Amino acid sequence: MPINPSPRPTARLMLQGTGSDVGKSLLVAGLCRAARHRGLNVAPFKPQNMSNNAAVTLDGGEIGRAQALQAEACGLAPSRHMNPVLLKPESETGAQLVVQGRVVGQARAADYQKMKAQLLPRALESLAIIGEGRDLVLIEGAGSAAEVNLRAADIANMGFAEAADLPVVLVADIDRGGVLAQIVGTHALLSSSEQQRVKGFIINKFRGDSALFTPALGIISDHTGWQSQGVLPWFAEAGQLPAEDAMALGGAAKNQAPIRIAVPRLSRIANFDDFDPLAAEASVRLDFIAPGQALPGDADLIILPGSKSTLGDLAFLRNQGWDIDLAAHLRRGGRILGLCAGYQMLGSTVADPQGVEGPPGSAPGLGLLQVATVMSGEKVLCQTEGQCCGHPVSGYEMHMGRTEGPDCNQPFLTLNGRPDGAISADGLVMGGYLHGLFAADAFRQAFLAQLRPGTESNLRYRSRVNTVLDNLARHLEAHLNIDALLAAAGL
């Protein structure tokens, strides 16, 4: 009788960086789409992430936004196991801790270092779950591979790679300068076993004639024994994909666009990918207003964004004088939209008696909507769909708190058959809890036409994101040794 061969083990490859923002998230997304183009069943994974830009999974969990984009690159629905440990900063030293999609509490930085040993088994469990039935799992590290001061109980980089026995490729960013020192210095700080785990390096964000860099590749290999897996030229379309880090905000605005939308950049701004579809519109000038700057007097619309610390950012907003700017904007007949925490701030009061987002307390809201919010200990996490202004919308809810008041009698949205949000009596101020609202093409186009009659758009936002992912995959195929990377993974 023939013996059925055992199933092939899932191939795995971890991309670690020489630092933060070297392009790991985008590279994993591009490699996921490239692997999918090759017919592979591929999934993304990141053991530990720190971001206030999160996405909601089908089973009511939350993960980093970058992993949701990577899942889209794979043609998969996001899973809470794709990012089992998520830290959402609430202050300079503390963060909300999310484990396998569920909020488990708050942790200060020093306390979290002591917790990591208990979190490693959960991360390994999630990796095993994500790998079931897959050809390949592509794993993203966090920060720098050489953070040896945090090496004890590390679950983000080499500590996790050693625990899960993963091959590693190192990513370095030449655009920030000192790329030889980035790689050689990382090699010098790694242990012998960690050095041997590295199967090569990728030079990312290269501009100019790559032939001039060839001698440098030899110098790196001479010092490390690692071989180049490719020099990746700058990918200009990257700016059209959702960003995870607030550092990416504030790019060049379209100064001649007829519709001006301003977003105050709150200290704990969250879920700012809400604004990506607006930024993609040719008719929109989207400005993120930095602290210390006034909200523009000629804006058609000001949007108060989500925040990880509603009371903290309400105080921050007042300290910037933006409450005065908002009042002046309304006197000129301008419109204001609040999303999630921004919606809560628009009301008469915000109360957090249980301290679910920080120290217990309450504060007067901006008083622009006749609603009031009380924070609760149970976090709403769900994907949802409904209507806004007569057009279908979909997205997700991610908030703590219940908002009620007279203006709720004129809801901004209908979600799953129930009213959500509020509109002021004069129709100039509105708000609601739905994230992802502007990704709905028909709604977005109708909303912009209300701001500026005659505005037209042919943008199909989700289609554009997938086109960029396809182009990114082709870019990687052209400049990286994909065959060697897959071989290093075990394929």
C-alpha positions, 0 to 999 in steps of 0.5 A: 500500500502506498504511503501518503507523504506527510504535508510539506511544512510551512515555509517561513521568513522574517524581515528585520530592520536596522531601525524603524521606518526602513520599509519592512511593512511595505516590503512584507506587503509587496512580497506577500503580493508577489508570492500570491502572484506565484500561486502561493498560499501566503499569510503575514505575521508580526509578533509585536507591534506598536501603533495607534493605527489599528484595524478590526478583524472579522472575529472582533479583534484588533491588529496593526493597520500594516498587517491588515494591508498585508492580509489584503496583499495576500487576498485574506481577511485580517485575523487577530493572530496576524499580530498577537501583541499590539501596544497602543500608546496612551502616554509617553510611558504607557500603552494599552496592551492588546493580546490576540486581538483583545484588550487585556489592560494597560502597561507602563514601559518598564512593566511591559519588559517584565511581561514579555516572557509570558507573551512569547507563548501566545505569539508562538501559538498565533504563528502556528495558527496562521501557518496552518495549511499555508505554503509561506508565512512572511514575518515582520520584525519591529524596530531594530534587530540590534536593540540588544538592550531589550534583548532579554525576553525579546518577542519582536526581533531576534528573540522571536526568531530564535524561539521560532527558529526563523531565517532572517533577512535584514532590511536597511534604509539607504535614504537616511544615510550611513547604510554600511554602518547600519548593517555592519553595526547590526552584525557586530551587536548580534550574537553568533547564533543570530548572525548565522540566522541572517540569510542576507540583506536588502538595501531599500529606498535607493535613488540614483545609479545602483551600479555606483553602489556595487563596491559597497555591497562587497564591503558589507559582505566582507565585514558580515559574511552576508550576501545582498538579496537586492538593491531596491529603488525608491517606490514612489507609489508607496505614498498611495498605500495606508501608512501605519506610523503618524510620522508619515503624516503631513506630506505635500498637499495639493495647493491648487485643489478646490476643496480644502480639508484640515485635520488637527494632528492630535498628540495621540491621533489614531486610525488616521488611514480614515483620511487616505481616500480623501488625500487620493482625491484630485479635488481635495487638498488635505492638510494635517495641521501640526501643533503650533499652527492655527487651523486654516481660515479658508478650510471647507471642512475641519475633521477631528480625528480619532485618538487613543486618549480622548480626554488627553487630546481634548486638553491638547486641542485646547492648549493649541487654541484649536477650539477658538479656531473651530468656533471661528470656522463655524462663524464663517459657515464652515463645516466640522466632522468628528470621527470616533474620539473626535465625535466625542470631543464635539459634545458637551462633556466627556467623562471617563469615571472608570479610567479606561483611557487613563486617569479617571476624570471628566472635562467639558467638550467643545459644545458643538453638538448636543451630546455627551459621552461616558466611557465604559470598560467594554470596548466596541470592536466590530466590522459594520456596514450601513448608510450615510447621506443615502449611500452605502458605507462600510468599515469598523467601529473601535471605541470605548464609550456611549454617546447620547443627547438631543442631536442623536435624534438626527443621526449622521449614519445608520449602521446595521439598521441602527442610528449612529452619530449626530448632526447639529440643528444647523447641519454644520457639525456632524460626527459618528463612530464609523472608521473607513467611512471615506473608502466608500466611493459613492458616499465620498463623491457625494459628500465632496459635492456637498462641500463644493457643488460640481465636484466630480470624481472617478476614483475607485479607492480600493481598486487603486490600493490593489493596483499599487500592491500589484505594481509593488510586487512587480517592482520587487520581482524586478530588483530583488532575488525573490527565488533566493528569498523563497529558498531561504524561507524553505521553499 
